[in-house]
Structures are given as structure tokens and as C-alpha cells.
Amino acid sequence: MSAPVNFAGRTARQLLLASRPVSWINTAYPFAAAYLLTTGRIDIVLVVGTIFFLIPYNLAMYGINDVFDYESDLRNPRKGGAHGAVLDRRLHRITLWAATLSCLPFVVFLAIVGSPASWIVLAASLFFVVFYSAPPLRLKERPVADSVTSSIHFFSPAVYGLVLAGAGWTWPLVALLGGFALWGVASHAFGAVQDVVADREAGIASIATAFGARATVWFALACYALAGVAMLGTSWPGPLAALLAVPYLAAVWPYRAVTDATSATATRGWSRFLWLNQFTGFAVTLLLIWWWLLTS
């Protein structure tokens, strides 16, 4: 009995690691905030949707990635912790099944309570979750498209929450989502820099392997700056969120002269980025509460 129990325990730990717990909030929060601020109520749809984007969505997104990035991850010294698991080959099939089966009941429920418009948004979101890593599209190996698709992973839950809640679309709201999208593009691009060597050894293309580490860092800086500018077009106190671009610019700036050979040093900046997200989330929460008090 002990062997099956031990295997189940190891598998559960690997699946947990593969889902990147440190990043769960990055997808659950956008959905919850968008839905709650639009409807003004806490209901079963909010609860179920938040849980879906908290765990199953991340297990699908990162688990599928770890399965199809196995060869690259074997060569990548930063894998095995908060940055993701190096999944044993024996767990690849289990991971894919776990991702599918954990998402299925949530997707069915959300389809029942949703509308045709919300079905389209959710389907698109899940499409990019799967085919970012999985063949035949494997969008993560298409430079620029990889960063755009990764950004979709994070801002699409917010779009879905708005559509599901029946939000009215305004230019300030579009500016907000645009800023969020640019933040996602910048974050993926900078994250790709640290993996240039490992990805090239594994024959994996990315925005960083295509343009080089230094150019990709500058691209990330430009997108972070544009994200801050976009926030100036939001409703008050939204423009204050433009200041939140500054810490990201400060975190990336030291790597503006990085070379492909020294690209692994960007991991230090990426580690700061992971925790910087927690501060940013707190600040955004305060701004959203302020906005809600002004408009309620």
C-alpha cells in the first residue's frame, strides 16, 4: 500500500509545482475584480470562476507547458521551484489528464451560466492556453506571437469576467485592458531573456532567441512604459496606476546591456518581478476600491 500512496503523493506535489502557485493570483484576481466590480455582488458564478482561474486554469497553462518544454527544462538550471517543474516523463500523460479533468466541470458550469459572447471569450482563452505550448501551433515558438499569446493568458480572464457580467464597454475600460495587455507582453519578453541559452540548445525559438537578449530587454522596457502611458487614459483614480510601471522599469533597466552569453543573469530580475507582482496587486486593489467608492 505504501508504494501507491507515495507515488500519489509525489504526483500531487509535482502537479502543484507545475501549476506555479506563486502565480495563481495573476489569473484569478483579474477575473474576480472584473466580475465583482461590474456586478457589485458575490455569487456562485464569482466563486466558481475565481477558483477555476486560480488553480485548474494555471495547471492547464503551466502543466501543458512543462510537458512540451521537457527537453528545454532539462537544460535549464532555474527549473524545479517557483519557476516550474521538470516533470518526470512518467507524469506527462497524468499531467495532461489532470489539467483536462480539473478544468472540465468548471468550464461546463461557466458555459451553462454564460452567454454566447462569454463562450467565445472563454473558448479563445483556453485555445491560447493549450496551443501556446502544444503542437501543431505551438505559439510559444513564434517570436512576438509568443509574448502576445502569453499576455492573453493573463488579461483574458479579466475580459471574460467583464463579458460574463455584462459590462458596458468604454474607452477608459479599453485603455485599462490595453495597459494590462502591454504589461503581459513586456513580462513574457523579459522572462524569455533568461532562457536564451537553454532554448537554443533545445532548438526552441522565442522572441529572445530571435531578436537576442539585449534587444528583447529593450522591447520589454518599451512595453512597460507604454503600459504606464495607457493607464493615463483610464477613469480616475486609474491614471495613478501609471506609476506602477516604474518599479518594473527599474527592475528591468539593469539588464539593458545584457548579452546572449550573460542572459542567465536576468533570472535575478525575473525573481524580483514575481514578488513585485504581489505589491502591484495590492496597489491595484486599493485603486479599485477607491474607484468603486467614487462611482457607487
Secondary structure, DSSP 8 states (H G I E B T S, - for coil): -HHHHHHHHHHHHHHHHHT-GGGTHHHHHHHHHHHHHHH----HHHHHHHHHHHTHHHHHHHHHHHHHTHHHHHT-TT-SBTTB----GGGHHHHHHHHHHHHHHHHHHHHHHS-HHHHHHHHHHHHHHHHTTSTTT-GGGSTTHHHHHHHHHHHHHHHHHHHHHT----HHHHHHHHHHHHHHHHHHHHHHHTTHHHHHHTT---HHHHH-HHHHHHHHHHHHHHHHHHHTTSSTTGGGGGGGHHHHHHHHGGGTT--STTGGGHHHHHHHHHHHHHHHHHHHHHHHHHHHHHH-
